């Protein structure tokens, strides 16, 4: 029974587990577990059913790596299978022990969070390639300019102005430079609600509805916590805006660029009037050292996000029937909610329109027009006040899971 000690704090007793070569540490689709493993010695191969070739670099785990944290901390089904490639020694950590673990050993929390962030970055790149056949960062300036033009053409001028400004700051000669200057000045002259075009030291910030908080491909040095309102996280691919998430009070976003010292991997737009708290890297490190409860919340948030990204990767593989893709995406939104068995057996009024679900799938306007009627005619839900009301959540989730399994069999 190994113990992590701190002379000023009580001992934390953790269980040691031994696995022989070929043993399974985790099995995909098993019900959620309340524990995860820290590998002490040996090699573990981690895989999942819908794996694409570009994920292979994420698969081999060794000493110091963590396995099963995502499902444990998010209270969701296992999203991966872990197999011992050699004899393996691992420490089993219960979810209830996690706050004590990080209080006694802050580097553990930082390693988990940084590992999550790197994995989210890799999955984001994979999702981008799956949906657009492009690398996420082919050309920073070109991508920001095309983002600005998309929102400008869509009459979302407050968002466009922010993106134009980020493009102009790069000051890279190109065919879009003069156009960007012209449109930026024209929008600014006509009046705009856009705020914080330049970095600021203000910790508490207010963003009016429909303004951009940060742009995809913009350098990022902060993450944000939502105090009031909601925020849309989205990407523009093939001139179509794909909504990745609608975040609400208490949620965090922007952590990937902060922790990886990298460019933003999506845009954040105020979905309604928002009050946000900005967290710099120095403040983030202070939080990890002094606030175990906040670190537990951050770990849980990242686990939820990684689980959703992995699940969304499964959705990206549904290409032949876009109505099935939309049903699967609707199911994913319910799966994120961690409903009890009783809640799953009940109807549920969502806040999503059919267009919202289509946009989450990355459907073009033409694809939406061709498939929306057949989607609305599905028997799993009805439309109430233009929003989707699911008749019985468990029926939809079971149907979507069966479709994915059958699709996987056909593909193999």
Beta strands, then each sheet from edge to edge (+ up, - down):
strand 1: 3-6
strand 2: 9-13
strand 3: 15-19
strand 4: 24-26
strand 5: 35-41
strand 6: 44-47
strand 7: 60-61
strand 8: 66-67
strand 9: 81-84
strand 10: 88-94
strand 11: 204-207
strand 12: 212-214
strand 13: 222-228
strand 14: 231-237
strand 15: 240-247
strand 16: 252-253
strand 17: 267-270
strand 18: 274-280
strand 19: 348-349
strand 20: 381-384
strand 21: 387-390
sheet 1: 1+ 2-
sheet 2: 3+ 10- 5+ 8-
sheet 3: 4+ 9- 6+ 7-
sheet 4: 11+ 18- 13+ 16-
sheet 5: 12+ 17- 14+ 15-
sheet 6: 19+ 21- 20+
end
